[in-house]
Amino acid sequence: MRAAHRRALGAAVALVVGMAVAGCGGGGEQQQGGAQTLTMWTFKKLHADALNKVAAQFKSETGISVTVEAVTPDDVFVSKVQSAAQTGGLPDVLEVHAGGEDLEMGASGLLQDLQGDVNDAWKQRLLPTTRESGVMTQQRIDDAASDSPFKSAKAGQRFSVGFTAGAFGIVYANKDKLKAAGLDPDTPPKTWEEFLDALKATTGKDTKEGGLSLGLKVSQTGYNWIYQPLAHAYLGKDRFQALFAKGAAQGFASPDGVRTLEAFSRLTPYWMPGTTTLGIDEADIAFAQGKSAFDVGGTFTMAFLGQNGMSPDKVLTFPIPPSAEGVNKEISMAPLALTGLGVTSTTDNRAAAVKWIDWLTSPEGAGAVAKESLDLPATDLGTQAESLLGPDLAALQKYFTGSPDSMYDAADVSFFPSDYDQVKPGDLMVRLTPLQEVSPQQAGTELDKIMGSMWKVTE
Amino acid sequence: MSSLAVKDHPGRLDKRPSRTRSPRHWPGWLTGWAFVLPAVALFAVMGVYTIGSGLALSFAKWNGFTPTWTWVGVQNYLDLLYADPVLAPELRRAGGHTLQVMIAVPLLTVAISLPLAVALNSIRRLRAILRSIYFLPYVTTGIAVYFAWRYVLEPDGAINTLLRSLGLGTLAQPQGFLGNPDTALPTLILILVWSAVPVATLLYLSGLQAIDPNLFEAAQIDGAAPRHVLRRVIWPLLRPITAAIVLLGVRDALHGFQIFLVMTRGGPGGHTDVLGLMAYRLAFFKGLAQTLGVSSALGWMLFAGAVLLALLNARMLRRVR
């Protein structure tokens, strides 16, 4: 009996020790022969594939190996970074959303300050509107809530370097469907009203598959990508920003505000059936499959459509057109940095990580990634743009130039409450159109209430 | 061990090992602990630590990244209940939807699974095959099935196609069953019921098979019609099982969010937002805002609700017995 006890005890101890050893082991890549190896996480599969391909080129030039892992979708990426931050398992480099996420991670101590690394020559390589992306400003610190991590950051700290750039509010039209509806497939509508006429023609030709697709399951897409550029052009920059101001004296329920909501709600008859149940990617896929005649996305949508079998030459692109009744008769989009690259605070390979980011944002590296991913880089590719991106994607860049007054800058968040949450107004906009549960006047009143409560929370 | 047992066998107490073990008992004692230790350690780390950490987090603000938390006391709870003009109305709306799910899912589950179990119990042939068929939704349920349901419920999905082909086109939903605010929540409730019926049916079936057949025979001899047997004999005897099914349904309604996340994400226009989804959204869909604490607070409020319901259920069960 005693022998049996000892054997059982031995087995149990071995099990516990084995589990402990297994728990302690693993994680992290063993470095062999002193060769430097970097790890990187991104939330875009398309980028991971492209980056892994160009990593070979980088290795041949520098001897540094890079392994890139895609962690999707966005919420999984955030939770994985949160977990890794607690367990010390962060990679060396992160690709993160620019314009907020990078600053938040940096101010929270996850990303290193690159201010000393990114000199003027490096900045000059980037598109002008993306050069200061990833840099903490005094205004962001001042506007932040008193318990925000921003308060512990210093103005001028740089937590990321712009990697990809682009704009939201780009309309994609199926040329075949335009032709079938008797429309010119090469001429984009100049005004919002012409756009509605085009939608009327395509839905008239094909009720089921002639409409507009948009991933309204993520309710803020309609609000962000269509309504805001439309309202900006309708009212002009100052009046547009006043819609969101504290006190709502000139808010959404004002006559001007209601007119913009009324213009937006005219889309109601033309939405693709079931568009409220589609996510962003699903709506793009529906368009690529011919289930809609128009699709709204960003400059980054072109690559995704191509991936899903929609040839770029079959697509007509144009930004959300301005209303003929509005202030601005033309519309242009300021290219904003969509994603940025940051070096994690736990890396043991800071120099190699900075070198990797430096290379990725050089014309050579950015060009190589752009060619593989068909995504616009934050690096100015100059004359190489067309050869690297192809004529259709490069053509999108023409909407990046315009007068400062008519240019819609989605990166400008200075006029929002600091705890601004897009989901609430997004849900309301879905109730305005396509659900038609509220009238433009009611939507305006509700939006003012939502903004008012956000300002109250900010206080 | 009951006090009666102790009285009847007082000698057993004398035979209990003393609390101070002699060295010759150590191997057995150590063996026991060596086997139990991994499970205890696992529970200490995965259970006690996370529960304690989660509770502490509900009194703090944190975005998941900063090394320190900002303590706010009970403010997160107050914000959810009334203090925050954005969160409080959101909670009330999601709470209303959750309540609908909490009431409808258990009721419909019982209403469908009990007759189904009685019917299955009354047949001899094909019972095993039919039981397997009815159990299929439980075996196949999960994220993949929710995606499959989405395709079925699309504007051009199988249900609309079927309705139109049967000449019932007026019942078809041009925006899909999940795209219409009037049908989205009821549709999700029906899918939840579809997922819950198999287990409930099996529970009822096992309960029915445990009932003494003499009771049915006696009732029939007394001239009871089948509906009277169901109402006067079967239903009272199956009440504990019904209570368990209702409790499971209520618990799922309180905590479940996967179906709402996958199928509607709370839409269209927030019409299917529920408390579980709200907690998930506060934790992971708020960018990097410091809402993990308020999300945790909501989780603890749901926990408190679940405990209250469990106590109520236990009380009901005692009364039934």
Interface residues (C-beta under 8 A of the other chain):
Chain A: R2 H5 R6 A8 L9 A12 V13 L15 V16 M19 D75 V78 S79 V81 Q82 A85 G100 E101 E104 M105 S108 G109 L110 D147 S148 P149 K208 L216 K217 V218 S219 P273 G274 T275 T276 T277 G279 D419 D421 V423 K424 D427 L428 V430 R431 P434 L435 E437 I450 G452 S453 M454 K456 V457
Chain B: P27 G28 L30 T31 A34 F35 L37 P38 K61 N63 G64 F65 T66 P67 T70 V72 D84 P85 V86 E90 R150 L153 E154 P155 D156 P174 Q175 G176 L178 G179 P181 M263 T264 R265 G267 P268 G269 G270 R281 A283 F284 F285 K286 G287 L288 A289 Q290
